[in-house]
Amino acid sequence: MSDISKLSFIKTSARIPISELKLKKRKDGGFREHPSMFFKRRCLSNFTYNSMQELAALLNIKVEVLELFMEANLTVDLVFAEQLSRATKVGTATWLELQRQYDEYIKHL
């Protein structure tokens, strides 16, 4: 399928300059979950484990730290984001951004 003309069904959106973009509020009021929820939804199923200790060993993270994270009682800092990144193949910047968004949401409650 090297003939690009066969992809004519794909519609491209018009280019809009950033200065003309409008901020729209999220319908959910900007609700943000703790990064552990992202981990549970997107990453946890990639591991086979029978206990929290096994999972911690697979992730190369201390059991106590993992438990705090899973209970949403741990802030993702640079060091922990790098550990999560190595274990899950989700970028460090993603983990830090999820934490930043969560922190902003909590600040405005």
C-alpha positions in Angstrom: 0.0 0.0 0.0 2.5 2.5 -1.1 0.1 4.6 -3.2 -0.9 7.5 -1.0 -3.8 8.5 -3.3 -5.7 5.5 -1.9 -5.8 7.3 1.4 -8.1 10.0 0.1 -10.7 9.2 2.7 -8.6 10.7 5.5 -9.6 14.3 6.2 -7.2 16.8 7.5 -8.2 19.7 9.7 -7.5 23.2 8.8 -4.4 24.7 10.3 -5.2 27.3 12.9 -2.6 29.7 14.4 -2.1 29.2 18.1 -3.1 32.8 18.8 -6.6 32.0 17.4 -7.2 28.9 19.5 -9.7 29.2 22.3 -9.5 27.6 25.7 -12.4 25.2 26.4 -13.2 23.9 29.8 -13.5 20.1 30.2 -17.0 18.8 30.8 -15.8 17.0 33.9 -14.6 20.2 35.5 -11.0 19.4 34.9 -11.0 16.4 37.2 -7.6 14.7 37.4 -6.8 11.4 39.0 -3.6 10.5 40.9 -0.9 9.1 38.5 -1.4 5.7 40.2 -4.8 5.4 38.4 -3.1 5.8 35.1 -0.6 3.1 36.2 -3.5 0.8 37.2 -5.4 1.4 33.9 -2.5 1.4 31.4 0.4 -0.5 32.9 -0.6 -3.0 35.5 -2.0 -5.6 33.1 1.5 -5.8 31.4 2.9 -7.6 34.5 2.2 -11.1 35.9 2.4 -11.2 39.7 0.8 -12.8 42.7 1.6 -10.3 45.4 2.6 -6.7 45.9 6.1 -8.0 46.7 6.4 -9.7 43.3 5.2 -6.6 41.5 7.6 -4.4 43.4 10.5 -6.8 42.4 9.4 -6.7 38.8 9.3 -2.9 38.8 12.5 -2.7 40.8 10.7 -0.5 43.4 10.6 -0.9 47.2 7.4 -2.5 48.4 6.6 0.3 50.8 7.0 2.9 48.1 4.9 0.9 45.7 2.1 0.5 48.3 2.1 4.3 49.0 1.9 4.9 45.2 -0.9 2.5 44.6 -2.9 4.0 47.5 -2.4 7.5 45.9 -0.4 8.6 49.0 2.9 9.3 47.1 3.9 12.2 45.0 5.7 11.3 41.8 9.0 13.1 41.9 11.8 12.9 39.3 13.5 9.9 40.9 10.2 7.9 41.1 9.1 9.0 37.6 12.4 7.6 36.3 11.8 4.3 38.1 8.3 4.1 36.7 9.5 5.0 33.2 12.2 2.2 33.2 9.6 -0.3 34.4 6.6 0.7 32.2 8.2 2.2 29.1 6.0 5.3 29.7 8.2 8.4 29.6 9.4 10.2 32.7 7.9 13.4 31.4 4.5 11.7 31.3 4.6 10.7 34.9 5.7 14.1 36.0 3.0 15.8 33.9 0.3 13.5 35.4 1.5 14.5 38.9 1.6 18.2 37.9 -2.0 18.0 36.6 -3.2 16.2 39.8 -1.4 18.7 42.0 -3.1 21.6 40.1 -6.5 19.9 40.5 -6.1 19.3 44.2 -4.9 22.9 44.7 -8.2 24.2 43.3 -10.6 22.0 45.3 
